[in-house]
Structures are given as C-alpha cells and as structure tokens.
Amino acid sequence: MVKLSNMAAFYAILGCMGIAAYSLYSNLNHTWLIAPPTYILLLISLVALIFGFVGWQDKRNWQTKTRSWFTVILSSLTTIALFLAVSFTAFFSIGESKQISSVRSPDNQYTIDFYQIDPGATGSVGVRGEINGPLWFKKHIYYQDEIEQVDVEWENNHTVSINDHVLDLNSGDTLGY
C-alpha cells in the first residue's frame, strides 16, 4: 500500500500541475478551456498530498525517498497556489450572473450563451458571451461593460455580429478578452 501511495501521489501531482498550467495558459490566451474547474484540481492536489504523506514511509532506496520529498513539496505548493486561486475567484466573482439569451448558428454548429453580469459595488454591469463545448469545455468570446442586452445577428454559419461587433468564430475572434 505504501509503495502504491508513493507512486500514485507522484503521478497525480505531476498530472495536476500539468492540467493547472494548461488552464492558466488557456485563460491567458483565450483558447478553449478544457481543464476541469479549479476546485477539482485543488481536490486532486489535496489527495496527492495525503498520499504523499502515506508514501513517505516507503524507504526502500534513495529514489523513493527523493520521490516522496519531491511529491510532498510539490503537492504542498500546488495546494496552496490552487487554494489562493479558488479564494481569489470566489472573492471577485461576487455578484449576480444570469443567462439572458442563447443563440445557435444557422448550421447548428455553434451555440453562444450570453450572461448579464452584475458585480454589485465591485464593478459595472456588462454582458459576457461564451461558446460551450462538450463536458465542461468552454471559450469566452465576448465581453462588454456598461450594457445590459445583446443584439445578435448571424452573417453566415461562422460569422456573428454582436452589438455591431463582427466576430469570425472559425478564426478565433474575441472581443473584450
């Protein structure tokens, strides 16, 4: 059990860090977000930390000892970073977000959901548009402050006009992100 915990924790934290790095890259470059939510990654890193402590008892050779230390240190740092990310997101997500419309492209390939965002005293009212993919995958394509409604017209199967801003979804156009 100890040997299995040592290896499982090591590979779990490496996977968690890889997915977290891709999630950060995806959010910074506004590409498809295919990583699970941050709180799921936090849970995985906590499990890796617990298994890392259990695997610490595996002292067969210097490699297992090094792997145990490496796992515990990395999972501790990752858990702290993800906890801060979840806390930061929860704090700045205060407010109300309600869906105001959902539109489909003429060929039904794209569905864009629009949400009205009212952060209360922490910001101004705005509208966010996102394309939903399978599972939890999504891509933010539109954000505009100080409006409450959207006027959407499809020019063709992959080009949409949102409040007189034209976005070509095939080329990955976004507005406000």
C-alpha positions as CSV (number, residue, x, y, z in Angstrom):
1,M,0.0,0.0,0.0
2,V,2.8,2.4,0.9
3,K,4.6,1.7,-2.4
4,L,1.4,2.3,-4.4
5,S,0.7,5.6,-2.5
6,N,4.2,6.8,-3.2
7,M,3.8,6.3,-7.0
8,A,0.1,7.4,-7.2
9,A,0.8,10.6,-5.4
10,F,3.8,11.4,-7.6
11,Y,1.9,10.9,-10.8
12,A,-1.2,12.6,-9.5
13,I,0.7,15.8,-8.6
14,L,2.5,15.8,-11.9
15,G,-0.8,15.5,-13.8
16,C,-2.5,18.1,-11.6
17,M,0.4,20.6,-12.2
18,G,0.2,19.9,-16.0
19,I,-3.5,20.5,-16.1
20,A,-3.3,23.6,-13.9
21,A,-0.5,25.0,-16.2
22,Y,-2.7,24.4,-19.3
23,S,-5.7,26.0,-17.5
24,L,-3.6,29.1,-16.8
25,Y,-2.3,29.2,-20.4
26,S,-5.9,28.8,-21.7
27,N,-7.2,31.6,-19.6
28,L,-4.3,34.0,-20.6
29,N,-4.6,33.3,-24.3
30,H,-8.4,32.9,-24.5
31,T,-8.3,29.4,-26.0
32,W,-10.7,26.6,-25.3
33,L,-10.7,25.8,-21.6
34,I,-10.6,22.0,-21.4
35,A,-9.3,21.7,-17.9
36,P,-11.7,20.8,-15.1
37,P,-12.7,23.6,-12.6
38,T,-10.0,24.8,-10.2
39,Y,-11.7,23.3,-7.2
40,I,-11.4,19.9,-8.8
41,L,-7.7,20.4,-9.3
42,L,-7.5,21.6,-5.6
43,L,-9.1,18.3,-4.6
44,I,-6.7,16.3,-6.7
45,S,-3.7,18.1,-5.2
46,L,-5.0,17.5,-1.7
47,V,-5.4,13.8,-2.4
48,A,-1.8,13.7,-3.8
49,L,-0.6,15.5,-0.6
50,I,-2.3,12.9,1.6
51,F,-1.0,10.0,-0.5
52,G,2.4,11.7,-0.4
53,F,2.5,11.6,3.4
54,V,1.4,8.0,3.4
55,G,4.1,7.2,0.8
56,W,6.7,8.8,2.9
57,Q,7.0,5.5,4.8
58,D,8.4,3.9,1.6
59,K,12.2,4.0,2.3
60,R,13.4,1.2,0.0
61,N,16.1,3.3,-1.6
62,W,17.2,6.9,-2.3
63,Q,14.9,7.2,-5.3
64,T,11.8,6.5,-3.3
65,K,12.9,8.9,-0.6
66,T,13.6,11.6,-3.1
67,R,10.3,11.0,-4.9
68,S,8.4,11.3,-1.5
69,W,10.1,14.6,-0.7
70,F,9.5,15.9,-4.2
71,T,5.8,14.8,-4.1
72,V,5.1,16.4,-0.7
73,I,6.9,19.7,-1.5
74,L,5.2,20.0,-5.0
75,S,1.8,19.0,-3.7
76,S,2.0,21.4,-0.8
77,L,3.0,24.3,-3.1
78,T,0.3,23.3,-5.7
79,T,-2.4,23.0,-3.0
80,I,-1.5,26.5,-1.6
81,A,-1.5,28.0,-5.1
82,L,-4.8,26.4,-6.1
83,F,-6.4,27.4,-2.7
84,L,-5.4,31.0,-3.4
85,A,-6.8,30.8,-6.9
86,V,-10.1,29.4,-5.7
87,S,-10.3,32.1,-2.9
88,F,-9.4,34.9,-5.4
89,T,-12.0,33.6,-7.9
90,A,-14.7,33.3,-5.2
91,F,-14.0,36.8,-3.9
92,F,-14.0,38.5,-7.2
93,S,-17.0,36.5,-8.5
94,I,-19.3,38.2,-6.0
95,G,-22.4,39.4,-7.7
96,E,-25.0,38.1,-10.0
97,S,-24.7,36.4,-13.4
98,K,-27.8,35.4,-15.2
99,Q,-28.3,34.0,-18.6
100,I,-30.1,36.5,-20.9
101,S,-30.1,34.5,-24.2
102,S,-28.7,31.6,-26.1
103,V,-28.3,31.7,-29.9
104,R,-27.4,29.0,-32.4
105,S,-25.6,29.4,-35.7
106,P,-27.7,28.7,-38.9
107,D,-26.0,25.3,-39.3
108,N,-26.3,24.5,-35.5
109,Q,-22.5,24.1,-35.2
110,Y,-22.1,26.9,-32.6
111,T,-24.2,27.8,-29.6
112,I,-23.4,31.1,-27.8
113,D,-24.7,31.7,-24.4
114,F,-24.9,35.3,-23.2
115,Y,-24.9,36.2,-19.5
116,Q,-25.6,39.6,-17.9
117,I,-23.1,40.2,-15.2
118,D,-23.9,42.5,-12.2
119,P,-20.9,42.5,-9.8
120,G,-22.6,45.0,-7.5
121,A,-20.3,47.5,-5.9
122,T,-17.2,45.8,-7.3
123,G,-17.7,46.7,-10.9
124,S,-20.1,47.7,-13.7
125,V,-22.9,45.8,-15.4
126,G,-21.8,44.0,-18.5
127,V,-22.5,41.1,-20.9
128,R,-20.4,38.0,-21.4
129,G,-20.7,35.6,-24.3
130,E,-19.3,32.1,-24.3
131,I,-19.3,29.1,-26.7
132,N,-20.0,25.8,-24.9
133,G,-18.3,22.6,-25.9
134,P,-18.7,19.1,-24.7
135,L,-18.4,18.4,-20.9
136,W,-17.2,21.5,-19.1
137,F,-15.3,22.9,-22.1
138,K,-16.0,26.5,-22.9
139,K,-14.5,29.5,-24.6
140,H,-15.2,33.1,-23.7
141,I,-15.6,35.1,-26.9
142,Y,-17.4,38.3,-25.9
143,Y,-17.3,40.8,-23.0
144,Q,-18.6,44.3,-23.0
145,D,-19.1,46.7,-20.0
146,E,-21.9,49.0,-19.3
147,I,-24.6,47.2,-21.4
148,E,-27.4,45.1,-20.3
149,Q,-28.7,43.5,-23.6
150,V,-27.2,42.0,-26.7
151,D,-28.3,42.2,-30.3
152,V,-27.1,39.2,-32.2
153,E,-27.3,38.5,-35.9
154,W,-25.6,35.7,-37.8
155,E,-24.0,36.8,-41.1
156,N,-23.2,33.2,-42.1
157,N,-22.5,29.9,-40.4
158,H,-19.4,31.1,-38.6
159,T,-19.6,34.9,-38.5
160,V,-21.7,36.6,-35.9
161,S,-22.4,40.3,-35.3
162,I,-22.9,41.1,-31.6
163,N,-23.9,44.7,-30.8
164,D,-22.3,45.8,-34.2
165,H,-19.0,43.9,-33.4
166,V,-18.3,41.2,-36.0
167,L,-16.6,38.1,-34.8
168,D,-15.4,35.2,-37.1
169,L,-15.6,32.1,-34.9
170,N,-13.5,30.0,-37.3
171,S,-10.5,32.3,-36.9
172,G,-11.0,32.5,-33.1
173,D,-12.0,36.2,-32.9
174,T,-12.9,37.5,-29.5
175,L,-14.0,40.9,-28.1
176,G,-13.1,42.2,-24.7
177,Y,-10.8,39.3,-23.7
